[in-house]
Amino acid sequence: MELLIWAFLGGMVGAVLMDVVETYAAKIGITSGVNIALIGRWFLSLLRGQLSHPNILNSKSYPHEVKAGWIFHFLVGGGGVALLYPLFFRFTGLPFPNSQLLGGLLFGLTTSLLPWFVLLPSFGWGLFGRRGPQGSNALVASMLSHIPYGLGIGAVIAVGLHV
């Protein structure tokens, strides 16, 4: 149980690191086209039974979608997804990695699959976000931002297990 708590906290730290990297990457022109309001719009649409949009940029906006986006980003996308890391090892019986940073890094890269195959297609932007806003490169931006996410998870678990 303790490992799950550290993983969840690590996911939240990783989400912050992801945001920092996305901010700097956008300054040099690497962006997925996704912003927190769109995350909130998608999340609020999910709660109303709508999984996908023809193009989320043209979908009706909701009050408080930015707040909803931040909540979803940290609690579900950050902490919740991070729980998959230790649960994978628990349910497969594979040994937990000795190097939490390397394990976290590989997990972070693996989580790039979520935007590529779930979020961006649900936005109406297709696999890998290939029909996203002009000038965006979700394939590169997602991979780049998920590296620090995974490192955050690995670092917090490493510290937590040695406290």
N, C-alpha and C positions, 0 to 999 in steps of 0.2 A: 504494500500500500504506500509506503514511504517513497518508493521509486516513482509511482504515479504522480504523487504530489510534486516531486522535483521535476518530472517531465512537464507537467502542466505549467509550473512556474517558469521553466526553461523556455517553453513555447511562448509565453508572454514576453520574456526578455528577447527571444528571437524575433518576435513580431516588431519590437522597437528597433532592433538592429536592421531588420528588413526595411523599415520605414526610412531609416537614416540612409541606407544604401540607395533606395529608390529616389530619395530627394537629390542626392549627389549625381546619380546616374541621369536623372532628368535634365540636370544642368548641362550635361554634355550630349544631350539628345537621345539618350536611351530610355524609352518609356514604353509601358505596355498599353497606355491609353486608359487604364483603369484609375479611378479616383475613389475616395472614401464615400462620396455621395452615391456613386454607382453601386458600390458594394451594399450600401444601405438600401438602395432602391431594389436591388435584386433580393436581398434578405426579406424585406417587407413584402415583396411580391410572392416569395416562397411561402410566407405565412398566410397569404391569401390564396394559395393553391396554384400559383403560376410559376412554373419551373423555368421557362425560357421566354425570350423576347425576340421579335424580328430584328430589332436593333435597340438596345437598352437606352441609347442616347435619345431616341424618339419616344420612349415610354413615359407615361405619366409620372411626375415626381410626387413624392409623399412628404408630408410634414415630418420633420425630425429624421429624415433619411441619413443625414450626416451622423447624428448620434447613434442611430441604429447600425450604421456602417462601422463605427468605432467599436461598438459592443461586439458585433459579429467578428470583426477582425481580430480582436484580442481574445475573447472567450472561446469562440468556435475555431476560427482559422489559426489562431496562435496556440492557446493552451489545449483546446480539444484535439486538434490534429496531432499535437505532440504526444498525446497519450498512445497513439498508434505505435510509436517507437518502442517503448518497453513491452507493450502488449504483443507485438509481433514476436519477440523472443520468448515471451511467456507461453504463447499458444503454439509456437512451432517447436519448442524445446531446444532451439539453437542456443548456444552459449552467448551471453551478453558480451558485447565487445570490451576488450581490455582498454582500448583507447576511446574514451568518450568523445573527444574532439573529432577523430576520424569517423566514428560511428555516426555522430551528429551531422557531420558534413555530408556523408553519403545519404543519410535520411533526408536532409534538407534538399539535396539535389533530386531525390526521389519525389519529394512533395511538389516539384515543378509540374508533375503530371496533373495535379488538381486543377490549376488554372488552364493548362493546355487542353485538357479533355473534359472538364466540367464547367468551370466558371466562364471562360471565354466563349465556348459554344452556347452556353445559356444566355449570354449577353447578345447572342445573334452574330457573333464575330467569327464563328467557325473554329475548327481545330487549330490550335496554336495561335489563335487570334489573327489569322491571316486576312480577315475582312474587318479588322479593327480600324480605328481612326487613322487618317493619313499621317504618316510620319512615325507611327508606333511600330515597335518591334517586340511583341509580346514573347516571342520565343527566347530571345536573348535576355530581355528585361526580367522575365520570370525566373530564369535560371540564375541570373546574377543576384537577384534579391533573396532567393531561397538558400543560397550558400550561408549568409550570416544568420538566417533563421535556424538552420541546422546547427551551426556552430554555437549559437546561444543555448540551444537545448543541450548539446553535449557538454558545454562548459558548466551550466547550472547543475546538471546531473553529476558531473565529476566532482564539483565542490560539495554538493549535497551528500554524496555517498562517503565523503571523507571528513565530514563535520563530526 
